[in-house]
Each structure stands twice: as C-alpha cells, then as structure tokens.
Amino acid sequence: MKFLIHLIAESEVGQQVQEIACLERKEHRLEDVGLTLREAKKLLGAIQQRMVEQQVEGIPGDST
C-alpha cells in the first residue's frame, strides 16, 4: 500500500500542490500500522518547511 501526502497552498493567484512524502507499506503487520515516530517527525518538518516557504513568498518585499 502506498500513501502520497501532498500540501496544497491556495492563494489569490491560484493553487500550488507540493508532494511532501510517499510512504509505502509492503507488509501488512499490526506493528506497521500508522506512522513511526521518525516518519512523523520527518513529515512535520517537511510540512513546516514548505508552509514557511510559501508564507514568506507571499509577504510583499521592499521595493527599494
């Protein structure tokens, strides 16, 4: 089973979709259900980075 995780940023100018992660589970075992702590931390870090990048791009810059 494959899980694709995307971040969708919507603004006045449109929508931008970014792939955050692709998680794959080959074995169907109870201990493989959900996210590992390592995966969760990595996902959160990637989401935070992309959100900050998008927010900073949306801040009007100094034109001087």
mmCIF file as Biopython writes it, N, C-alpha, C and O atoms, coordinates in Angstrom:
data_model
#
loop_
_atom_site.group_PDB
_atom_site.id
_atom_site.type_symbol
_atom_site.label_atom_id
_atom_site.label_alt_id
_atom_site.label_comp_id
_atom_site.label_asym_id
_atom_site.label_entity_id
_atom_site.label_seq_id
_atom_site.pdbx_PDB_ins_code
_atom_site.Cartn_x
_atom_site.Cartn_y
_atom_site.Cartn_z
_atom_site.occupancy
_atom_site.B_iso_or_equiv
_atom_site.auth_seq_id
_atom_site.auth_asym_id
_atom_site.pdbx_PDB_model_num
ATOM 1   N N  . MET A ? 1  ? 0.851  -1.167 0.000  1.0 0.0 1  A 1 
ATOM 2   C CA . MET A ? 1  ? 0.000  0.000  0.000  1.0 0.0 1  A 1 
ATOM 3   C C  . MET A ? 1  ? 0.897  1.231  0.000  1.0 0.0 1  A 1 
ATOM 4   O O  . MET A ? 1  ? 1.926  1.275  0.673  1.0 0.0 1  A 1 
ATOM 5   N N  . LYS A ? 2  ? 0.479  2.222  -0.769 1.0 0.0 2  A 1 
ATOM 6   C CA . LYS A ? 2  ? 1.256  3.450  -0.897 1.0 0.0 2  A 1 
ATOM 7   C C  . LYS A ? 2  ? 0.398  4.633  -0.453 1.0 0.0 2  A 1 
ATOM 8   O O  . LYS A ? 2  ? -0.784 4.723  -0.785 1.0 0.0 2  A 1 
ATOM 9   N N  . PHE A ? 3  ? 1.017  5.536  0.302  1.0 0.0 3  A 1 
ATOM 10  C CA . PHE A ? 3  ? 0.356  6.751  0.766  1.0 0.0 3  A 1 
ATOM 11  C C  . PHE A ? 3  ? 1.129  7.955  0.240  1.0 0.0 3  A 1 
ATOM 12  O O  . PHE A ? 3  ? 2.314  8.115  0.535  1.0 0.0 3  A 1 
ATOM 13  N N  . LEU A ? 4  ? 0.460  8.796  -0.537 1.0 0.0 4  A 1 
ATOM 14  C CA . LEU A ? 4  ? 1.062  10.032 -1.033 1.0 0.0 4  A 1 
ATOM 15  C C  . LEU A ? 4  ? 0.519  11.185 -0.206 1.0 0.0 4  A 1 
ATOM 16  O O  . LEU A ? 4  ? -0.693 11.321 -0.035 1.0 0.0 4  A 1 
ATOM 17  N N  . ILE A ? 5  ? 1.404  12.000 0.296  1.0 0.0 5  A 1 
ATOM 18  C CA . ILE A ? 5  ? 0.997  13.128 1.130  1.0 0.0 5  A 1 
ATOM 19  C C  . ILE A ? 5  ? 1.380  14.411 0.409  1.0 0.0 5  A 1 
ATOM 20  O O  . ILE A ? 5  ? 2.548  14.648 0.100  1.0 0.0 5  A 1 
ATOM 21  N N  . HIS A ? 6  ? 0.360  15.241 0.147  1.0 0.0 6  A 1 
ATOM 22  C CA . HIS A ? 6  ? 0.556  16.493 -0.576 1.0 0.0 6  A 1 
ATOM 23  C C  . HIS A ? 6  ? 0.131  17.666 0.292  1.0 0.0 6  A 1 
ATOM 24  O O  . HIS A ? 6  ? -0.754 17.552 1.139  1.0 0.0 6  A 1 
ATOM 25  N N  . LEU A ? 7  ? 0.788  18.796 0.057  1.0 0.0 7  A 1 
ATOM 26  C CA . LEU A ? 7  ? 0.402  20.051 0.689  1.0 0.0 7  A 1 
ATOM 27  C C  . LEU A ? 7  ? -0.160 20.937 -0.410 1.0 0.0 7  A 1 
ATOM 28  O O  . LEU A ? 7  ? 0.496  21.161 -1.427 1.0 0.0 7  A 1 
ATOM 29  N N  . ILE A ? 8  ? -1.360 21.437 -0.212 1.0 0.0 8  A 1 
ATOM 30  C CA . ILE A ? 8  ? -2.000 22.304 -1.195 1.0 0.0 8  A 1 
ATOM 31  C C  . ILE A ? 8  ? -2.056 23.708 -0.619 1.0 0.0 8  A 1 
ATOM 32  O O  . ILE A ? 8  ? -2.686 23.942 0.412  1.0 0.0 8  A 1 
ATOM 33  N N  . ALA A ? 9  ? -1.395 24.640 -1.290 1.0 0.0 9  A 1 
ATOM 34  C CA . ALA A ? 9  ? -1.400 26.039 -0.865 1.0 0.0 9  A 1 
ATOM 35  C C  . ALA A ? 9  ? -2.298 26.817 -1.819 1.0 0.0 9  A 1 
ATOM 36  O O  . ALA A ? 9  ? -2.064 26.832 -3.027 1.0 0.0 9  A 1 
ATOM 37  N N  . GLU A ? 10 ? -3.318 27.457 -1.276 1.0 0.0 10 A 1 
ATOM 38  C CA . GLU A ? 10 ? -4.226 28.261 -2.080 1.0 0.0 10 A 1 
ATOM 39  C C  . GLU A ? 10 ? -4.011 29.730 -1.747 1.0 0.0 10 A 1 
ATOM 40  O O  . GLU A ? 10 ? -3.913 30.112 -0.580 1.0 0.0 10 A 1 
ATOM 41  N N  . SER A ? 11 ? -3.940 30.548 -2.796 1.0 0.0 11 A 1 
ATOM 42  C CA . SER A ? 11 ? -3.800 31.991 -2.613 1.0 0.0 11 A 1 
ATOM 43  C C  . SER A ? 11 ? -4.670 32.703 -3.640 1.0 0.0 11 A 1 
ATOM 44  O O  . SER A ? 11 ? -5.409 32.070 -4.393 1.0 0.0 11 A 1 
ATOM 45  N N  . GLU A ? 12 ? -4.571 34.017 -3.656 1.0 0.0 12 A 1 
ATOM 46  C CA . GLU A ? 12 ? -5.353 34.805 -4.606 1.0 0.0 12 A 1 
ATOM 47  C C  . GLU A ? 12 ? -4.971 34.488 -6.045 1.0 0.0 12 A 1 
ATOM 48  O O  . GLU A ? 12 ? -5.797 34.618 -6.948 1.0 0.0 12 A 1 
ATOM 49  N N  . VAL A ? 13 ? -3.730 34.073 -6.266 1.0 0.0 13 A 1 
ATOM 50  C CA . VAL A ? 13 ? -3.246 33.824 -7.632 1.0 0.0 13 A 1 
ATOM 51  C C  . VAL A ? 13 ? -3.435 32.385 -8.085 1.0 0.0 13 A 1 
ATOM 52  O O  . VAL A ? 13 ? -3.167 32.062 -9.242 1.0 0.0 13 A 1 
ATOM 53  N N  . GLY A ? 14 ? -3.884 31.528 -7.203 1.0 0.0 14 A 1 
ATOM 54  C CA . GLY A ? 14 ? -4.121 30.152 -7.614 1.0 0.0 14 A 1 
ATOM 55  C C  . GLY A ? 14 ? -3.791 29.140 -6.539 1.0 0.0 14 A 1 
ATOM 56  O O  . GLY A ? 14 ? -3.771 29.431 -5.343 1.0 0.0 14 A 1 
ATOM 57  N N  . GLN A ? 15 ? -3.535 27.951 -7.018 1.0 0.0 15 A 1 
ATOM 58  C CA . GLN A ? 15 ? -3.304 26.822 -6.131 1.0 0.0 15 A 1 
ATOM 59  C C  . GLN A ? 15 ? -1.983 26.150 -6.502 1.0 0.0 15 A 1 
ATOM 60  O O  . GLN A ? 15 ? -1.674 25.977 -7.681 1.0 0.0 15 A 1 
ATOM 61  N N  . GLN A ? 16 ? -1.219 25.779 -5.497 1.0 0.0 16 A 1 
ATOM 62  C CA . GLN A ? 16 ? 0.050  25.091 -5.721 1.0 0.0 16 A 1 
ATOM 63  C C  . GLN A ? 16 ? 0.053  23.802 -4.909 1.0 0.0 16 A 1 
ATOM 64  O O  . GLN A ? 16 ? -0.197 23.813 -3.703 1.0 0.0 16 A 1 
ATOM 65  N N  . VAL A ? 17 ? 0.339  22.691 -5.584 1.0 0.0 17 A 1 
ATOM 66  C CA . VAL A ? 17 ? 0.366  21.384 -4.934 1.0 0.0 17 A 1 
ATOM 67  C C  . VAL A ? 17 ? 1.811  20.907 -4.869 1.0 0.0 17 A 1 
ATOM 68  O O  . VAL A ? 17 ? 2.514  20.887 -5.879 1.0 0.0 17 A 1 
ATOM 69  N N  . GLN A ? 18 ? 2.245  20.525 -3.683 1.0 0.0 18 A 1 
ATOM 70  C CA . GLN A ? 18 ? 3.602  20.013 -3.493 1.0 0.0 18 A 1 
ATOM 71  C C  . GLN A ? 18 ? 3.533  18.647 -2.826 1.0 0.0 18 A 1 
ATOM 72  O O  . GLN A ? 18 ? 2.819  18.459 -1.841 1.0 0.0 18 A 1 
ATOM 73  N N  . GLU A ? 19 ? 4.280  17.703 -3.373 1.0 0.0 19 A 1 
ATOM 74  C CA . GLU A ? 19 ? 4.347  16.391 -2.728 1.0 0.0 19 A 1 
ATOM 75  C C  . GLU A ? 19 ? 5.270  16.497 -1.521 1.0 0.0 19 A 1 
ATOM 76  O O  . GLU A ? 19 ? 6.406  16.959 -1.628 1.0 0.0 19 A 1 
ATOM 77  N N  . ILE A ? 20 ? 4.770  16.067 -0.389 1.0 0.0 20 A 1 
ATOM 78  C CA . ILE A ? 20 ? 5.543  16.107 0.847  1.0 0.0 20 A 1 
ATOM 79  C C  . ILE A ? 20 ? 6.252  14.773 1.073  1.0 0.0 20 A 1 
ATOM 80  O O  . ILE A ? 20 ? 7.433  14.739 1.420  1.0 0.0 20 A 1 
ATOM 81  N N  . ALA A ? 21 ? 5.530  13.692 0.876  1.0 0.0 21 A 1 
ATOM 82  C CA . ALA A ? 21 ? 6.120  12.377 1.142  1.0 0.0 21 A 1 
ATOM 83  C C  . ALA A ? 21 ? 5.341  11.283 0.422  1.0 0.0 21 A 1 
ATOM 84  O O  . ALA A ? 21 ? 4.182  11.449 0.040  1.0 0.0 21 A 1 
ATOM 85  N N  . CYS A ? 22 ? 6.016  10.183 0.259  1.0 0.0 22 A 1 
ATOM 86  C CA . CYS A ? 22 ? 5.402  8.969  -0.247 1.0 0.0 22 A 1 
ATOM 87  C C  . CYS A ? 22 ? 5.817  7.847  0.710  1.0 0.0 22 A 1 
ATOM 88  O O  . CYS A ? 22 ? 6.992  7.496  0.811  1.0 0.0 22 A 1 
ATOM 89  N N  . LEU A ? 23 ? 4.836  7.307  1.396  1.0 0.0 23 A 1 
ATOM 90  C CA . LEU A ? 23 ? 5.103  6.232  2.348  1.0 0.0 23 A 1 
ATOM 91  C C  . LEU A ? 23 ? 4.569  4.931  1.766  1.0 0.0 23 A 1 
ATOM 92  O O  . LEU A ? 23 ? 3.459  4.884  1.237  1.0 0.0 23 A 1 
ATOM 93  N N  . GLU A ? 24 ? 5.355  3.899  1.867  1.0 0.0 24 A 1 
ATOM 94  C CA . GLU A ? 24 ? 4.934  2.613  1.323  1.0 0.0 24 A 1 
ATOM 95  C C  . GLU A ? 24 ? 5.015  1.538  2.394  1.0 0.0 24 A 1 
ATOM 96  O O  . GLU A ? 24 ? 6.005  1.427  3.117  1.0 0.0 24 A 1 
ATOM 97  N N  . ARG A ? 25 ? 3.974  0.766  2.475  1.0 0.0 25 A 1 
ATOM 98  C CA . ARG A ? 25 ? 3.917  -0.358 3.410  1.0 0.0 25 A 1 
ATOM 99  C C  . ARG A ? 25 ? 3.779  -1.629 2.588  1.0 0.0 25 A 1 
ATOM 100 O O  . ARG A ? 25 ? 2.759  -1.846 1.933  1.0 0.0 25 A 1 
ATOM 101 N N  . LYS A ? 26 ? 4.798  -2.460 2.625  1.0 0.0 26 A 1 
ATOM 102 C CA . LYS A ? 26 ? 4.780  -3.693 1.845  1.0 0.0 26 A 1 
ATOM 103 C C  . LYS A ? 26 ? 4.189  -4.854 2.623  1.0 0.0 26 A 1 
ATOM 104 O O  . LYS A ? 26 ? 3.553  -5.742 2.056  1.0 0.0 26 A 1 
ATOM 105 N N  . GLU A ? 27 ? 4.404  -4.833 3.904  1.0 0.0 27 A 1 
ATOM 106 C CA . GLU A ? 27 ? 3.887  -5.919 4.733  1.0 0.0 27 A 1 
ATOM 107 C C  . GLU A ? 27 ? 2.672  -5.448 5.509  1.0 0.0 27 A 1 
ATOM 108 O O  . GLU A ? 27 ? 2.607  -4.302 5.954  1.0 0.0 27 A 1 
ATOM 109 N N  . HIS A ? 28 ? 1.736  -6.325 5.661  1.0 0.0 28 A 1 
ATOM 110 C CA . HIS A ? 28 ? 0.522  -5.991 6.414  1.0 0.0 28 A 1 
ATOM 111 C C  . HIS A ? 28 ? 0.614  -6.626 7.795  1.0 0.0 28 A 1 
ATOM 112 O O  . HIS A ? 28 ? 0.046  -7.685 8.061  1.0 0.0 28 A 1 
ATOM 113 N N  . ARG A ? 29 ? 1.362  -5.929 8.676  1.0 0.0 29 A 1 
ATOM 114 C CA . ARG A ? 29 ? 1.516  -6.399 10.047 1.0 0.0 29 A 1 
ATOM 115 C C  . ARG A ? 29 ? 0.987  -5.330 10.988 1.0 0.0 29 A 1 
ATOM 116 O O  . ARG A ? 29 ? 1.056  -4.137 10.692 1.0 0.0 29 A 1 
ATOM 117 N N  . LEU A ? 30 ? 0.468  -5.762 12.103 1.0 0.0 30 A 1 
ATOM 118 C CA . LEU A ? 30 ? -0.099 -4.838 13.067 1.0 0.0 30 A 1 
ATOM 119 C C  . LEU A ? 30 ? 0.919  -3.790 13.522 1.0 0.0 30 A 1 
ATOM 120 O O  . LEU A ? 30 ? 0.558  -2.630 13.723 1.0 0.0 30 A 1 
ATOM 121 N N  . GLU A ? 31 ? 2.167  -4.175 13.685 1.0 0.0 31 A 1 
ATOM 122 C CA . GLU A ? 31 ? 3.188  -3.223 14.152 1.0 0.0 31 A 1 
ATOM 123 C C  . GLU A ? 31 ? 3.563  -2.181 13.096 1.0 0.0 31 A 1 
ATOM 124 O O  . GLU A ? 31 ? 4.254  -1.210 13.405 1.0 0.0 31 A 1 
ATOM 125 N N  . ASP A ? 32 ? 3.110  -2.376 11.851 1.0 0.0 32 A 1 
ATOM 126 C CA . ASP A ? 32 ? 3.392  -1.416 10.781 1.0 0.0 32 A 1 
ATOM 127 C C  . ASP A ? 32 ? 2.238  -0.454 10.533 1.0 0.0 32 A 1 
ATOM 128 O O  . ASP A ? 32 ? 2.292  0.337  9.591  1.0 0.0 32 A 1 
ATOM 129 N N  . VAL A ? 33 ? 1.197  -0.505 11.357 1.0 0.0 33 A 1 
ATOM 130 C CA . VAL A ? 33 ? 0.047  0.377  11.191 1.0 0.0 33 A 1 
ATOM 131 C C  . VAL A ? 33 ? 0.417  1.779  11.661 1.0 0.0 33 A 1 
ATOM 132 O O  . VAL A ? 33 ? 1.047  1.951  12.705 1.0 0.0 33 A 1 
ATOM 133 N N  . GLY A ? 34 ? 0.018  2.780  10.875 1.0 0.0 34 A 1 
ATOM 134 C CA . GLY A ? 34 ? 0.283  4.165  11.251 1.0 0.0 34 A 1 
ATOM 135 C C  . GLY A ? 34 ? 1.693  4.600  10.911 1.0 0.0 34 A 1 
ATOM 136 O O  . GLY A ? 34 ? 2.370  3.980  10.091 1.0 0.0 34 A 1 
ATOM 137 N N  . LEU A ? 35 ? 2.128  5.676  11.553 1.0 0.0 35 A 1 
ATOM 138 C CA . LEU A ? 35 ? 3.452  6.254  11.330 1.0 0.0 35 A 1 
ATOM 139 C C  . LEU A ? 35 ? 4.400  5.885  12.457 1.0 0.0 35 A 1 
ATOM 140 O O  . LEU A ? 35 ? 3.999  5.740  13.612 1.0 0.0 35 A 1 
ATOM 141 N N  . THR A ? 36 ? 5.659  5.738  12.095 1.0 0.0 36 A 1 
ATOM 142 C CA . THR A ? 36 ? 6.675  5.619  13.139 1.0 0.0 36 A 1 
ATOM 143 C C  . THR A ? 36 ? 6.971  7.024  13.650 1.0 0.0 36 A 1 
ATOM 144 O O  . THR A ? 36 ? 6.629  8.007  12.992 1.0 0.0 36 A 1 
ATOM 145 N N  . LEU A ? 37 ? 7.592  7.128  14.796 1.0 0.0 37 A 1 
ATOM 146 C CA . LEU A ? 37 ? 7.948  8.436  15.337 1.0 0.0 37 A 1 
ATOM 147 C C  . LEU A ? 37 ? 8.885  9.161  14.374 1.0 0.0 37 A 1 
ATOM 148 O O  . LEU A ? 37 ? 8.755  10.367 14.162 1.0 0.0 37 A 1 
ATOM 149 N N  . ARG A ? 38 ? 9.816  8.430  13.803 1.0 0.0 38 A 1 
ATOM 150 C CA . ARG A ? 38 ? 10.766 9.027  12.848 1.0 0.0 38 A 1 
ATOM 151 C C  . ARG A ? 38 ? 10.030 9.579  11.632 1.0 0.0 38 A 1 
ATOM 152 O O  . ARG A ? 38 ? 10.318 10.690 11.188 1.0 0.0 38 A 1 
ATOM 153 N N  . GLU A ? 39 ? 9.078  8.810  11.086 1.0 0.0 39 A 1 
ATOM 154 C CA . GLU A ? 39 ? 8.303  9.270  9.930  1.0 0.0 39 A 1 
ATOM 155 C C  . GLU A ? 39 ? 7.479  10.504 10.278 1.0 0.0 39 A 1 
ATOM 156 O O  . GLU A ? 39 ? 7.400  11.449 9.494  1.0 0.0 39 A 1 
ATOM 157 N N  . ALA A ? 40 ? 6.874  10.486 11.445 1.0 0.0 40 A 1 
ATOM 158 C CA . ALA A ? 40 ? 6.040  11.611 11.871 1.0 0.0 40 A 1 
ATOM 159 C C  . ALA A ? 40 ? 6.865  12.887 12.009 1.0 0.0 40 A 1 
ATOM 160 O O  . ALA A ? 40 ? 6.428  13.953 11.576 1.0 0.0 40 A 1 
ATOM 161 N N  . LYS A ? 41 ? 8.039  12.792 12.599 1.0 0.0 41 A 1 
ATOM 162 C CA . LYS A ? 41 ? 8.907  13.960 12.752 1.0 0.0 41 A 1 
ATOM 163 C C  . LYS A ? 41 ? 9.374  14.477 11.399 1.0 0.0 41 A 1 
ATOM 164 O O  . LYS A ? 41 ? 9.435  15.686 11.178 1.0 0.0 41 A 1 
ATOM 165 N N  . LYS A ? 42 ? 9.701  13.566 10.501 1.0 0.0 42 A 1 
ATOM 166 C CA . LYS A ? 42 ? 10.149 13.955 9.159  1.0 0.0 42 A 1 
ATOM 167 C C  . LYS A ? 42 ? 9.013  14.648 8.397  1.0 0.0 42 A 1 
ATOM 168 O O  . LYS A ? 42 ? 9.235  15.665 7.740  1.0 0.0 42 A 1 
ATOM 169 N N  . LEU A ? 43 ? 7.813  14.103 8.484  1.0 0.0 43 A 1 
ATOM 170 C CA . LEU A ? 43 ? 6.658  14.715 7.829  1.0 0.0 43 A 1 
ATOM 171 C C  . LEU A ? 43 ? 6.372  16.101 8.377  1.0 0.0 43 A 1 
ATOM 172 O O  . LEU A ? 43 ? 6.175  17.048 7.615  1.0 0.0 43 A 1 
ATOM 173 N N  . LEU A ? 44 ? 6.351  16.219 9.680  1.0 0.0 44 A 1 
ATOM 174 C CA . LEU A ? 44 ? 6.083  17.510 10.302 1.0 0.0 44 A 1 
ATOM 175 C C  . LEU A ? 44 ? 7.131  18.546 9.885  1.0 0.0 44 A 1 
ATOM 176 O O  . LEU A ? 44 ? 6.791  19.692 9.592  1.0 0.0 44 A 1 
ATOM 177 N N  . GLY A ? 45 ? 8.383  18.148 9.859  1.0 0.0 45 A 1 
ATOM 178 C CA . GLY A ? 45 ? 9.460  19.051 9.435  1.0 0.0 45 A 1 
ATOM 179 C C  . GLY A ? 45 ? 9.284  19.497 7.988  1.0 0.0 45 A 1 
ATOM 180 O O  . GLY A ? 45 ? 9.476  20.671 7.672  1.0 0.0 45 A 1 
ATOM 181 N N  . ALA A ? 46 ? 8.920  18.569 7.109  1.0 0.0 46 A 1 
ATOM 182 C CA . ALA A ? 46 ? 8.722  18.898 5.698  1.0 0.0 46 A 1 
ATOM 183 C C  . ALA A ? 46 ? 7.529  19.825 5.513  1.0 0.0 46 A 1 
ATOM 184 O O  . ALA A ? 46 ? 7.595  20.768 4.725  1.0 0.0 46 A 1 
ATOM 185 N N  . ILE A ? 47 ? 6.443  19.568 6.228  1.0 0.0 47 A 1 
ATOM 186 C CA . ILE A ? 47 ? 5.265  20.428 6.131  1.0 0.0 47 A 1 
ATOM 187 C C  . ILE A ? 47 ? 5.595  21.827 6.635  1.0 0.0 47 A 1 
ATOM 188 O O  . ILE A ? 47 ? 5.239  22.819 5.998  1.0 0.0 47 A 1 
ATOM 189 N N  . GLN A ? 48 ? 6.265  21.908 7.761  1.0 0.0 48 A 1 
ATOM 190 C CA . GLN A ? 48 ? 6.644  23.205 8.339  1.0 0.0 48 A 1 
ATOM 191 C C  . GLN A ? 48 ? 7.524  23.985 7.365  1.0 0.0 48 A 1 
ATOM 192 O O  . GLN A ? 48 ? 7.306  25.178 7.156  1.0 0.0 48 A 1 
ATOM 193 N N  . GLN A ? 49 ? 8.508  23.327 6.773  1.0 0.0 49 A 1 
ATOM 194 C CA . GLN A ? 49 ? 9.416  23.991 5.838  1.0 0.0 49 A 1 
ATOM 195 C C  . GLN A ? 49 ? 8.652  24.538 4.642  1.0 0.0 49 A 1 
ATOM 196 O O  . GLN A ? 49 ? 8.841  25.695 4.266  1.0 0.0 49 A 1 
ATOM 197 N N  . ARG A ? 50 ? 7.789  23.722 4.037  1.0 0.0 50 A 1 
ATOM 198 C CA . ARG A ? 50 ? 7.031  24.154 2.863  1.0 0.0 50 A 1 
ATOM 199 C C  . ARG A ? 50 ? 6.056  25.276 3.195  1.0 0.0 50 A 1 
ATOM 200 O O  . ARG A ? 50 ? 5.887  26.206 2.407  1.0 0.0 50 A 1 
ATOM 201 N N  . MET A ? 51 ? 5.415  25.194 4.357  1.0 0.0 51 A 1 
ATOM 202 C CA . MET A ? 51 ? 4.471  26.248 4.748  1.0 0.0 51 A 1 
ATOM 203 C C  . MET A ? 51 ? 5.193  27.574 4.950  1.0 0.0 51 A 1 
ATOM 204 O O  . MET A ? 51 ? 4.716  28.616 4.499  1.0 0.0 51 A 1 
ATOM 205 N N  . VAL A ? 52 ? 6.329  27.542 5.616  1.0 0.0 52 A 1 
ATOM 206 C CA . VAL A ? 52 ? 7.093  28.769 5.855  1.0 0.0 52 A 1 
ATOM 207 C C  . VAL A ? 52 ? 7.558  29.352 4.521  1.0 0.0 52 A 1 
ATOM 208 O O  . VAL A ? 52 ? 7.472  30.562 4.313  1.0 0.0 52 A 1 
ATOM 209 N N  . GLU A ? 53 ? 8.047  28.504 3.619  1.0 0.0 53 A 1 
ATOM 210 C CA . GLU A ? 53 ? 8.486  28.980 2.305  1.0 0.0 53 A 1 
ATOM 211 C C  . GLU A ? 53 ? 7.343  29.675 1.574  1.0 0.0 53 A 1 
ATOM 212 O O  . GLU A ? 53 ? 7.530  30.755 1.013  1.0 0.0 53 A 1 
ATOM 213 N N  . GLN A ? 54 ? 6.166  29.065 1.577  1.0 0.0 54 A 1 
ATOM 214 C CA . GLN A ? 54 ? 5.003  29.646 0.901  1.0 0.0 54 A 1 
ATOM 215 C C  . GLN A ? 54 ? 4.585  30.958 1.556  1.0 0.0 54 A 1 
ATOM 216 O O  . GLN A ? 54 ? 4.256  31.921 0.863  1.0 0.0 54 A 1 
ATOM 217 N N  . GLN A ? 55 ? 4.596  31.002 2.875  1.0 0.0 55 A 1 
ATOM 218 C CA . GLN A ? 55 ? 4.193  32.212 3.577  1.0 0.0 55 A 1 
ATOM 219 C C  . GLN A ? 55 ? 5.176  33.350 3.325  1.0 0.0 55 A 1 
ATOM 220 O O  . GLN A ? 55 ? 4.761  34.494 3.140  1.0 0.0 55 A 1 
ATOM 221 N N  . VAL A ? 56 ? 6.460  33.052 3.315  1.0 0.0 56 A 1 
ATOM 222 C CA . VAL A ? 56 ? 7.474  34.078 3.085  1.0 0.0 56 A 1 
ATOM 223 C C  . VAL A ? 56 ? 7.369  34.605 1.659  1.0 0.0 56 A 1 
ATOM 224 O O  . VAL A ? 56 ? 7.520  35.805 1.432  1.0 0.0 56 A 1 
ATOM 225 N N  . GLU A ? 57 ? 7.113  33.725 0.698  1.0 0.0 57 A 1 
ATOM 226 C CA . GLU A ? 57 ? 6.939  34.163 -0.687 1.0 0.0 57 A 1 
ATOM 227 C C  . GLU A ? 57 ? 5.752  35.089 -0.834 1.0 0.0 57 A 1 
ATOM 228 O O  . GLU A ? 57 ? 5.748  35.955 -1.709 1.0 0.0 57 A 1 
ATOM 229 N N  . GLY A ? 58 ? 4.747  34.922 0.004  1.0 0.0 58 A 1 
ATOM 230 C CA . GLY A ? 58 ? 3.545  35.741 -0.075 1.0 0.0 58 A 1 
ATOM 231 C C  . GLY A ? 58 ? 3.674  37.100 0.593  1.0 0.0 58 A 1 
ATOM 232 O O  . GLY A ? 58 ? 2.788  37.942 0.442  1.0 0.0 58 A 1 
ATOM 233 N N  . ILE A ? 59 ? 4.758  37.336 1.329  1.0 0.0 59 A 1 
ATOM 234 C CA . ILE A ? 59 ? 4.964  38.621 2.006  1.0 0.0 59 A 1 
ATOM 235 C C  . ILE A ? 59 ? 5.513  39.620 0.998  1.0 0.0 59 A 1 
ATOM 236 O O  . ILE A ? 59 ? 6.540  39.361 0.369  1.0 0.0 59 A 1 
ATOM 237 N N  . PRO A ? 60 ? 4.854  40.742 0.836  1.0 0.0 60 A 1 
ATOM 238 C CA . PRO A ? 60 ? 5.360  41.748 -0.110 1.0 0.0 60 A 1 
ATOM 239 C C  . PRO A ? 60 ? 6.756  42.221 0.312  1.0 0.0 60 A 1 
ATOM 240 O O  . PRO A ? 60 ? 6.998  42.537 1.477  1.0 0.0 60 A 1 
ATOM 241 N N  . GLY A ? 61 ? 7.649  42.258 -0.652 1.0 0.0 61 A 1 
ATOM 242 C CA . GLY A ? 61 ? 9.029  42.669 -0.370 1.0 0.0 61 A 1 
ATOM 243 C C  . GLY A ? 61 ? 9.198  44.182 -0.432 1.0 0.0 61 A 1 
ATOM 244 O O  . GLY A ? 61 ? 8.316  44.906 -0.894 1.0 0.0 61 A 1 
ATOM 245 N N  . ASP A ? 62 ? 10.338 44.633 0.037  1.0 0.0 62 A 1 
ATOM 246 C CA . ASP A ? 62 ? 10.684 46.042 -0.013 1.0 0.0 62 A 1 
ATOM 247 C C  . ASP A ? 62 ? 11.099 46.366 -1.440 1.0 0.0 62 A 1 
ATOM 248 O O  . ASP A ? 62 ? 12.031 45.753 -1.961 1.0 0.0 62 A 1 
ATOM 249 N N  . SER A ? 63 ? 10.437 47.305 -2.076 1.0 0.0 63 A 1 
ATOM 250 C CA . SER A ? 63 ? 10.699 47.619 -3.479 1.0 0.0 63 A 1 
ATOM 251 C C  . SER A ? 63 ? 11.847 48.570 -3.666 1.0 0.0 63 A 1 
ATOM 252 O O  . SER A ? 63 ? 12.134 48.943 -4.803 1.0 0.0 63 A 1 
ATOM 253 N N  . THR A ? 64 ? 12.540 48.995 -2.588 1.0 0.0 64 A 1 
ATOM 254 C CA . THR A ? 64 ? 13.651 49.942 -2.725 1.0 0.0 64 A 1 
ATOM 255 C C  . THR A ? 64 ? 14.963 49.251 -2.819 1.0 0.0 64 A 1 
ATOM 256 O O  . THR A ? 64 ? 15.998 49.907 -2.938 1.0 0.0 64 A 1 
#
